[in-house]
Amino acid sequence: MAHEKRRQQASPLSAVFRAACLAVVLAAPVAAQEMAFKQSVAAATYGSEDLATFYRENAYQPVWTGDGAAFQARRTALIGALRNTDVHGLPQGRYDTAALVEQMSQAQTRQDLAQVEVALSRAFLKLARDLKSGILRPSSIDAEYMVRSVERPDPVALLKALIQAEPNAYMRSLAPTSSQYRALQKEKIKLETLLAQGGWGAGVPSGKLELGSEGQGVIALRNRLVAMGYMRPSAGRGFDSTMQSAVQAFQAAHGLEQDGVAGPGTIEELNRSVSDRLKSVIVALERERWLPEDRGTRHVLVNQTDFSAKIVDDGRITFETRAVIGKNTHDRQSPEFSDEMEHMVINPSWYVPRSIIGKEYLPKLKANPYAVSHLEITDRRGRVVNRGAVDFTQYSKRNFPFAMRQPPSTKNALGLVKFMFPNKYNIYLHDTPQKALFARESRAFSHGCIRLAQPFDFAYALLAKQEENPKTFFHRTLDTGRESKVKLDQKVPVHLIYRTAFVGADGKAQFRRDVYGRDAKIWAALNRAGVVLSGVQS
């Protein structure tokens, strides 16, 4: 039905444009027309190096404004795609499609056609860039922690590929082709429909509801769970085992402790509106556009809001463990970026970052030179310094001349293994002696690195690609007690992402808290760019 409607919209447009082209053709000799067109295209692309390069290499031949089925198909496909940007969570007003159509219908001369030609190419490149890599730059939202490098598509390559492709299929291929992106689009439509229908109804009053509870709060909880699809309609007035299972299912889908008790945290998440969840999905679509198209046949995926680390092989999760991320302070949050894991270090030393030395340890050393005795203090040559011979009070964060190191041990801050993807942020994955933290629901406690609940199993999974018996190899190396670097035969891409909305392997949407408040900033930026919530009328 929608496709038929688009064809009906495009046909009059094509007829008007063909009539305008015909009038131009009849107005002057062909050679003069072609020369005027080429000169006008060259003038219209002045100041745009990419467009000028493409048209020069293409001998200033038209892509959109020629006469014939191929040109008509491209025009129709582009206008259809521009009118359909809302399905991607992009602002329709960003492309001023109506003005573009009006310009096409008003073309009277070869110079006019040249202006239309270049305007269509500009609109196409803007749309292609937005679909392939997003409308925002991560660093514009948070320059310190949203440091992901986003690959912008090559404009010349885009136009050259368009000429060789079937237009509608090519327009569809511009957006991410990942199953996650398509699933998020479906969830967006679902939530828009719910929004148009009034959402999930009344919220649940604050308090604590658990097995055996009764009263109006339980009825409100039941109604909410039914509306959200976690329970079948029921006339029951008490909190029974069926409701407990429904609460657990909700908690699992929202990253909460699955105790079956509707306490303050669970009720807060239950009461979040459809519009809040829809914003998270639209932000997730933008974030999906930021990720590299090729994420690696095997890769590591750390979703900070989910406090998890996964190994993904051929699109399937083959290993998963709980994780601890950076504390929510201005100097400890975990950053977002992608890199490649090159090696692991078994029995690692912890070389204390300068920032931690200056902020945490130097004040203690000034008060007592024998403080933090579990750490070695070394000079520039790596020699251990006699603490009693040093006056630490004369040093500041800037001029402290020593390094600090914790030798390998079971009490080492990095535990017994770390996984390295060398980067300028000094972020890596590692073991930790603080195992109790993994039992927490919210796990933002580190200085920025990612701590793993099951680091040994993570190591076995990585080594399985290169060792016949990875567990035996790992423990043989571990038992030496020596710091040992183990190179990975094949580098493994690592993606540190931040996703408050995603679709699980079962096809159901899951949501997480905005731990660092980054998604709220992204939504505000998208909203300023023209993205608005819309409810699909059922």
C-alpha positions as CSV (number, residue, x, y, z in Angstrom):
1,M,0.0,0.0,0.0
2,A,2.8,2.4,1.0
3,H,4.8,1.5,-2.1
4,E,1.7,2.2,-4.3
5,K,1.2,5.5,-2.6
6,R,4.9,6.5,-3.3
7,R,4.5,5.5,-7.0
8,Q,1.4,7.7,-7.2
9,Q,3.3,10.6,-5.6
10,A,6.3,10.1,-7.9
11,S,4.4,9.8,-11.2
12,P,3.1,13.4,-11.5
13,L,6.5,14.6,-10.4
14,S,8.2,12.7,-13.2
15,A,5.6,13.9,-15.8
16,V,6.1,17.5,-14.8
17,F,9.9,17.1,-14.9
18,R,9.8,15.4,-18.3
19,A,7.7,18.3,-19.6
20,A,10.2,20.8,-18.3
21,C,13.0,18.9,-19.9
22,L,11.2,18.7,-23.2
23,A,10.7,22.5,-23.2
24,V,14.4,22.9,-22.7
25,V,15.2,20.5,-25.5
26,L,13.1,22.3,-28.0
27,A,14.5,25.7,-27.1
28,A,18.0,25.4,-28.6
29,P,20.3,23.2,-30.7
30,V,21.5,20.0,-29.0
31,A,25.2,20.9,-29.0
32,A,24.6,24.3,-27.5
33,Q,22.3,22.8,-24.9
34,E,24.9,20.2,-23.9
35,M,27.6,22.9,-23.6
36,A,25.4,25.2,-21.6
37,F,24.5,22.3,-19.3
38,K,28.1,21.3,-18.7
39,Q,29.3,24.8,-18.0
40,S,26.4,25.4,-15.6
41,V,27.1,22.1,-13.8
42,A,30.8,23.1,-13.4
43,A,29.7,26.5,-12.0
44,A,27.2,24.9,-9.7
45,T,29.7,22.6,-8.2
46,Y,32.2,25.3,-7.5
47,G,33.3,25.2,-3.9
48,S,32.4,21.6,-3.5
49,E,35.6,19.6,-4.2
50,D,33.8,16.2,-4.1
51,L,31.0,17.1,-6.5
52,A,33.4,19.0,-8.8
53,T,35.7,15.9,-8.9
54,F,32.8,13.5,-9.7
55,Y,31.3,15.6,-12.5
56,R,34.6,16.3,-14.0
57,E,35.5,12.6,-14.1
58,N,32.0,11.8,-15.4
59,A,32.5,14.3,-18.3
60,Y,29.7,16.5,-16.8
61,Q,27.1,13.9,-17.8
62,P,23.8,14.0,-15.9
63,V,23.0,11.5,-13.2
64,W,19.4,12.7,-12.5
65,T,18.2,15.1,-15.2
66,G,18.7,13.1,-18.3
67,D,15.8,11.9,-20.4
68,G,15.0,8.2,-20.1
69,A,13.9,5.4,-17.7
70,A,17.2,5.2,-15.9
71,F,17.2,8.9,-14.9
72,Q,13.5,8.8,-14.0
73,A,14.2,5.8,-11.8
74,R,17.0,7.6,-9.9
75,R,14.9,10.7,-9.4
76,T,11.9,8.7,-8.1
77,A,14.1,6.5,-5.8
78,L,15.8,9.6,-4.3
79,I,12.6,11.6,-3.7
80,G,11.0,8.5,-2.2
81,A,14.0,7.9,0.1
82,L,14.0,11.6,1.2
83,R,10.3,11.4,2.0
84,N,10.9,8.2,4.0
85,T,13.7,9.3,6.4
86,D,11.4,9.1,9.4
87,V,11.7,5.3,9.4
88,H,15.4,5.8,10.3
89,G,14.7,8.3,13.0
90,L,16.1,11.2,10.9
91,P,14.4,14.6,10.6
92,Q,12.4,15.0,7.4
93,G,12.8,18.7,7.4
94,R,16.5,18.3,7.2
95,Y,16.4,17.7,3.4
96,D,13.8,20.2,2.3
97,T,12.3,17.8,-0.2
98,A,9.3,20.0,-1.1
99,A,11.6,22.8,-2.2
100,L,13.6,20.3,-4.2
101,V,10.5,19.0,-6.0
102,E,9.4,22.6,-6.7
103,Q,12.8,23.4,-8.2
104,M,12.5,20.4,-10.5
105,S,9.0,21.4,-11.7
106,Q,10.1,25.0,-12.4
107,A,13.2,24.2,-14.5
108,Q,13.0,26.2,-17.8
109,T,16.6,26.4,-19.2
110,R,19.6,24.2,-19.4
111,Q,21.1,26.3,-16.7
112,D,18.0,25.5,-14.5
113,L,18.5,21.8,-15.2
114,A,22.1,22.0,-14.2
115,Q,21.1,23.6,-10.9
116,V,18.5,20.8,-10.4
117,E,21.1,18.2,-11.3
118,V,23.6,19.5,-8.6
119,A,20.8,20.0,-6.1
120,L,19.7,16.4,-6.4
121,S,23.3,15.2,-6.0
122,R,23.8,17.4,-2.9
123,A,20.5,16.0,-1.4
124,F,21.6,12.4,-2.2
125,L,25.0,12.8,-0.7
126,K,23.6,14.4,2.5
127,L,21.1,11.6,2.9
128,A,23.7,8.9,2.1
129,R,26.1,10.4,4.7
130,D,23.4,10.6,7.3
131,L,22.3,7.0,6.7
132,K,25.8,5.6,6.6
133,S,27.4,7.5,9.5
134,G,24.7,9.4,11.4
135,I,23.8,13.1,11.5
136,L,25.8,13.8,14.7
137,R,29.5,13.5,15.5
138,P,30.0,11.7,18.8
139,S,32.7,14.1,20.0
140,S,30.3,17.0,19.6
141,I,28.2,15.4,22.4
142,D,31.1,14.5,24.7
143,A,34.6,15.3,23.5
144,E,36.2,13.5,26.5
145,Y,34.5,10.1,26.5
146,M,32.5,9.8,23.2
147,V,35.7,9.5,21.3
148,R,34.5,7.0,18.6
149,S,36.0,7.7,15.2
150,V,33.1,7.6,12.6
151,E,33.9,6.7,9.1
152,R,32.3,9.1,6.6
153,P,31.6,7.7,3.2
154,D,33.4,8.9,0.1
155,P,31.0,11.1,-1.9
156,V,32.6,10.4,-5.3
157,A,32.4,6.6,-4.7
158,L,28.8,7.0,-3.6
159,L,27.8,8.7,-6.9
160,K,29.8,6.3,-9.0
161,A,28.1,3.3,-7.3
162,L,24.7,4.8,-7.8
163,I,25.2,5.0,-11.5
164,Q,25.9,1.3,-11.7
165,A,23.1,0.1,-9.3
166,E,19.4,-0.4,-9.3
167,P,18.3,2.9,-7.6
168,N,15.7,1.6,-5.1
169,A,18.0,-1.2,-3.9
170,Y,20.9,1.2,-3.7
171,M,18.9,3.7,-1.6
172,R,18.0,0.9,0.8
173,S,21.6,-0.3,1.1
174,L,22.7,3.1,2.4
175,A,21.5,2.5,5.9
176,P,23.2,-0.1,8.2
177,T,22.3,-3.7,7.1
178,S,22.8,-5.2,10.5
179,S,20.1,-7.3,12.0
180,Q,20.2,-5.0,15.1
181,Y,19.4,-1.9,13.0
182,R,16.4,-3.6,11.3
183,A,15.2,-4.8,14.7
184,L,15.4,-1.3,16.2
185,Q,13.4,0.0,13.2
186,K,10.6,-2.5,13.9
187,E,10.7,-1.6,17.6
188,K,10.4,2.1,16.7
189,I,7.3,1.5,14.7
190,K,5.8,-0.6,17.5
191,L,6.5,2.1,20.1
192,E,5.1,4.8,17.8
193,T,1.9,2.8,17.5
194,L,1.7,2.4,21.3
195,L,2.3,6.1,21.7
196,A,-0.6,6.9,19.3
197,Q,-2.8,4.6,21.3
198,G,-2.1,6.3,24.6
199,G,0.9,4.3,25.9
200,W,0.8,1.7,28.7
201,G,-1.8,3.5,30.8
202,A,-1.5,4.5,34.5
203,G,1.8,3.9,36.3
204,V,2.5,1.9,39.5
205,P,2.5,3.7,42.8
206,S,5.8,3.8,44.6
207,G,6.6,1.3,47.3
208,K,7.4,-2.4,47.5
209,L,5.3,-5.1,46.1
210,E,6.2,-8.8,46.4
211,L,4.7,-12.3,46.6
212,G,1.6,-12.1,48.9
213,S,1.0,-8.4,48.5
214,E,-2.5,-7.2,47.9
215,G,-4.3,-3.9,47.2
216,Q,-4.6,-1.2,44.6
217,G,-0.8,-1.2,44.0
218,V,-0.9,-4.8,43.0
219,I,-3.8,-4.1,40.6
220,A,-1.9,-1.2,39.0
221,L,1.2,-3.4,38.7
222,R,-0.8,-6.2,37.1
223,N,-2.4,-3.7,34.6
224,R,1.0,-2.3,33.7
225,L,2.6,-5.8,33.2
226,V,-0.4,-6.8,31.0
227,A,-0.2,-3.6,28.9
228,M,3.6,-4.2,28.4
229,G,3.1,-7.8,27.4
230,Y,4.6,-9.5,30.4
231,M,1.3,-11.0,31.7
232,R,-1.9,-12.2,30.2
233,P,-5.1,-10.4,31.4
234,S,-6.2,-11.6,34.8
235,A,-8.8,-10.7,37.4
236,G,-6.5,-11.6,40.3
237,R,-6.0,-9.0,43.0
238,G,-3.0,-10.5,44.8
239,F,0.7,-10.8,44.0
240,D,0.9,-14.4,43.0
241,S,3.6,-16.6,41.4
242,T,2.4,-15.7,37.9
243,M,2.9,-12.0,38.7
244,Q,6.3,-12.8,40.3
245,S,7.4,-14.5,37.1
246,A,6.2,-11.5,35.0
247,V,8.2,-9.1,37.2
248,Q,11.3,-11.3,36.8
249,A,10.8,-11.3,33.0
250,F,10.5,-7.5,33.1
251,Q,13.6,-7.2,35.3
252,A,15.6,-9.5,32.9
253,A,14.6,-7.3,30.0
254,H,15.7,-4.1,31.8
255,G,19.0,-5.3,33.4
256,L,17.6,-5.4,36.9
257,E,18.2,-7.9,39.7
258,Q,15.8,-10.7,38.9
259,D,14.4,-11.2,42.4
260,G,10.7,-11.0,41.4
261,V,10.1,-8.1,43.8
262,A,8.8,-4.8,42.5
263,G,10.9,-2.5,44.6
264,P,11.6,1.2,44.0
265,G,14.2,0.5,41.2
266,T,11.9,-1.9,39.4
267,I,8.9,0.4,39.7
268,E,10.9,3.4,38.5
269,E,11.7,1.5,35.3
270,L,8.1,0.1,35.0
271,N,6.8,3.7,35.1
272,R,9.0,5.0,32.3
273,S,6.8,6.2,29.4
274,V,6.6,4.9,25.9
275,S,8.0,8.2,24.7
276,D,11.1,7.7,26.9
277,R,11.6,4.2,25.4
278,L,11.0,5.6,21.9
279,K,13.7,8.2,22.4
280,S,16.2,5.5,23.5
281,V,15.4,3.5,20.3
282,I,15.9,6.5,18.1
283,V,19.2,7.3,19.8
284,A,20.2,3.6,19.4
285,L,19.5,3.9,15.6
286,E,21.9,6.9,15.5
287,R,24.5,5.0,17.5
288,E,24.2,2.0,15.2
289,R,25.0,4.3,12.3
290,W,28.3,5.3,14.1
291,L,29.6,1.8,14.3
292,P,31.9,0.4,11.6
293,E,30.2,-1.6,8.9
294,D,32.7,-4.4,9.2
295,R,32.8,-5.2,13.0
296,G,34.8,-8.4,12.5
297,T,33.7,-12.0,12.0
298,R,34.9,-12.5,15.6
299,H,34.7,-9.4,17.9
300,V,34.4,-8.4,21.5
301,L,31.4,-6.2,22.3
302,V,31.2,-4.3,25.6
303,N,27.9,-2.6,26.3
304,Q,28.6,-0.2,29.1
305,T,25.0,0.3,30.2
306,D,24.5,-3.5,30.3
307,F,27.7,-4.0,32.3
308,S,28.5,-6.9,30.1
309,A,31.3,-8.2,27.8
310,K,30.6,-10.6,24.9
311,I,32.5,-12.5,22.3
312,V,30.6,-12.6,19.1
313,D,31.4,-15.1,16.3
314,D,29.6,-14.8,12.9
315,G,26.8,-12.7,14.5
316,R,26.2,-15.2,17.4
317,I,27.2,-14.6,21.0
318,T,29.5,-17.4,22.0
319,F,30.7,-16.1,25.4
320,E,29.3,-13.6,27.8
321,T,30.3,-12.3,31.2
322,R,29.4,-9.6,33.7
323,A,31.6,-6.5,33.7
324,V,32.4,-3.5,35.9
325,I,32.8,-0.1,34.1
326,G,34.1,3.3,35.0
327,K,32.6,5.2,37.9
328,N,30.2,8.0,37.0
329,T,32.5,10.9,37.8
330,H,34.0,13.5,35.5
331,D,37.4,11.7,35.4
332,R,36.5,8.0,35.6
333,Q,33.9,7.2,33.0
334,S,34.7,4.5,30.4
335,P,35.1,5.9,26.9
336,E,33.4,4.7,23.7
337,F,35.6,3.6,20.8
338,S,36.7,0.6,18.7
339,D,40.2,-0.9,18.5
340,E,41.9,-4.3,18.0
341,M,42.9,-6.7,20.8
342,E,46.5,-7.8,20.1
343,H,47.6,-9.8,23.2
344,M,46.9,-10.7,26.8
345,V,49.2,-10.5,29.7
346,I,49.1,-13.3,32.3
347,N,50.4,-12.4,35.8
348,P,50.4,-8.7,34.9
349,S,52.1,-5.9,36.8
350,W,49.9,-2.8,37.4
351,Y,51.7,0.3,36.2
352,V,49.8,3.0,38.0
353,P,48.6,5.8,35.6
354,R,50.0,9.3,36.3
355,S,46.6,10.6,36.9
356,I,46.0,8.2,39.8
357,I,49.5,8.7,41.2
358,G,48.9,12.5,41.4
359,K,45.3,12.4,42.6
360,E,45.3,9.5,45.0
361,Y,48.8,8.3,46.0
362,L,51.0,11.4,46.1
363,P,48.9,13.0,48.9
364,K,49.3,9.8,51.0
365,L,53.0,9.6,50.4
366,K,53.4,13.2,51.5
367,A,51.7,12.3,54.7
368,N,53.6,9.0,55.1
369,P,56.4,7.9,52.8
370,Y,55.7,4.3,53.6
371,A,52.0,4.5,52.6
372,V,50.6,2.3,49.9
373,S,53.3,-0.2,50.6
374,H,51.9,-2.7,48.2
375,L,53.2,-0.5,45.4
376,E,56.9,-0.3,44.3
377,I,58.2,3.2,43.6
378,T,60.7,3.2,40.7
379,D,63.0,5.7,39.1
380,R,63.4,6.4,35.3
381,R,65.7,3.3,35.0
382,G,63.1,1.0,36.7
383,R,65.1,0.7,39.9
384,V,63.2,0.5,43.2
385,V,63.5,3.8,45.2
386,N,64.3,3.8,48.9
387,R,61.2,5.6,50.2
388,G,62.9,6.8,53.4
389,A,65.4,8.7,51.4
390,V,62.8,10.8,49.4
391,D,61.0,13.9,50.6
392,F,57.7,13.5,48.8
393,T,56.4,16.9,50.0
394,Q,58.6,18.7,47.5
395,Y,56.7,17.1,44.6
396,S,53.4,18.0,42.8
397,K,51.3,16.1,40.3
398,R,53.4,17.8,37.5
399,N,56.9,17.2,38.7
400,F,56.7,13.8,40.4
401,P,59.7,12.0,38.9
402,F,58.9,8.4,39.8
403,A,56.7,5.6,38.5
404,M,54.6,3.2,40.6
405,R,54.1,-0.4,40.0
406,Q,52.3,-3.3,41.7
407,P,54.1,-6.6,41.0
408,P,52.1,-9.7,39.9
409,S,50.1,-11.4,42.6
410,T,46.6,-12.5,43.5
411,K,46.0,-9.1,45.1
412,N,47.2,-7.1,42.0
413,A,44.6,-4.5,41.0
414,L,44.5,-6.1,37.5
415,G,44.0,-9.6,39.0
416,L,45.8,-12.4,37.1
417,V,45.2,-11.5,33.5
418,K,44.6,-8.4,31.3
419,F,43.6,-8.1,27.7
420,M,45.3,-5.4,25.6
421,F,44.1,-3.4,22.7
422,P,46.7,-0.6,22.9
423,N,45.0,2.8,22.7
424,K,45.8,6.4,23.8
425,Y,43.1,6.2,26.5
426,N,44.9,3.5,28.4
427,I,41.8,1.3,28.5
428,Y,41.8,-2.4,28.6
429,L,39.9,-5.4,29.9
430,H,41.1,-7.2,33.0
431,D,40.6,-9.5,36.0
432,T,40.1,-8.0,39.5
433,P,40.4,-9.2,43.1
434,Q,37.2,-7.3,43.9
435,K,34.8,-10.1,42.9
436,A,32.0,-9.0,45.2
437,L,31.2,-6.0,42.9
438,F,29.9,-8.3,40.2
439,A,26.9,-9.2,42.4
440,R,25.7,-5.6,42.2
441,E,22.9,-4.5,39.9
442,S,24.7,-1.4,38.8
443,R,28.4,-1.9,38.3
444,A,30.2,1.4,37.7
445,F,33.2,1.4,40.0
446,S,36.4,1.3,38.1
447,H,38.8,4.1,37.0
448,G,37.7,3.5,33.4
449,C,38.9,0.1,32.4
450,I,36.6,-2.8,32.0
451,R,36.8,-5.5,34.7
452,L,35.5,-9.0,33.9
453,A,33.7,-11.4,36.2
454,Q,35.1,-14.5,34.4
455,P,38.4,-13.5,33.0
456,F,39.9,-17.0,32.8
457,D,36.9,-18.3,30.7
458,F,37.3,-15.2,28.5
459,A,40.9,-16.1,28.0
460,Y,40.1,-19.7,27.2
461,A,37.6,-18.5,24.5
462,L,40.1,-16.2,22.9
463,L,42.9,-18.8,23.0
464,A,40.7,-21.6,21.5
465,K,41.4,-20.2,18.1
466,Q,45.1,-20.9,18.4
467,E,45.7,-23.5,21.2
468,E,44.6,-27.1,21.1
469,N,44.0,-27.0,24.8
470,P,43.6,-23.4,25.8
471,K,42.8,-24.0,29.4
472,T,46.0,-26.1,29.9
473,F,48.1,-23.5,28.1
474,F,46.7,-20.7,30.2
475,H,47.2,-22.3,33.5
476,R,50.7,-23.6,32.6
477,T,51.6,-20.0,31.9
478,L,49.8,-18.7,35.0
479,D,51.5,-21.2,37.3
480,T,55.0,-19.8,36.5
481,G,54.1,-16.7,38.4
482,R,56.0,-14.6,35.9
483,E,54.6,-11.8,33.8
484,S,54.0,-13.3,30.4
485,K,52.7,-11.7,27.2
486,V,50.7,-14.0,25.0
487,K,50.1,-12.7,21.4
488,L,46.9,-13.4,19.7
489,D,47.5,-15.0,16.3
490,Q,44.6,-13.0,14.9
491,K,43.7,-9.6,16.2
492,V,40.2,-9.3,17.6
493,P,38.2,-6.1,17.1
494,V,36.9,-4.6,20.3
495,H,33.9,-2.3,20.4
496,L,33.2,-0.4,23.5
497,I,29.6,0.8,23.0
498,Y,26.9,2.5,25.0
499,R,23.4,1.3,24.2
500,T,20.3,1.9,26.4
501,A,18.1,0.2,23.9
502,F,18.8,-3.0,21.9
503,V,17.1,-6.1,20.6
504,G,18.1,-9.4,22.1
505,A,18.7,-12.7,20.2
506,D,15.0,-13.6,21.0
507,G,13.8,-10.6,19.0
508,K,12.5,-8.7,22.0
509,A,13.6,-5.2,22.9
510,Q,15.7,-4.6,26.1
511,F,16.3,-1.3,27.8
512,R,19.0,-0.1,30.3
513,R,19.5,2.9,32.5
514,D,21.4,5.9,31.0
515,V,24.3,5.4,33.4
516,Y,26.4,8.4,32.3
517,G,23.5,10.5,30.9
518,R,25.0,10.4,27.4
519,D,21.9,9.3,25.6
520,A,19.9,12.2,27.1
521,K,22.5,14.5,25.5
522,I,22.3,12.7,22.2
523,W,18.5,12.9,22.2
524,A,18.6,16.7,22.9
525,A,21.0,17.1,20.0
526,L,18.8,15.0,17.7
527,N,15.8,17.0,18.8
528,R,17.6,20.3,18.0
529,A,18.4,18.8,14.5
530,G,14.7,18.3,14.0
531,V,14.0,14.8,15.2
532,V,10.6,14.6,16.8
533,L,8.5,11.8,18.3
534,S,5.6,10.7,16.1
535,G,2.7,8.2,16.8
536,V,1.6,6.0,14.0
537,Q,-2.2,6.0,13.8
538,S,-3.5,2.4,13.9
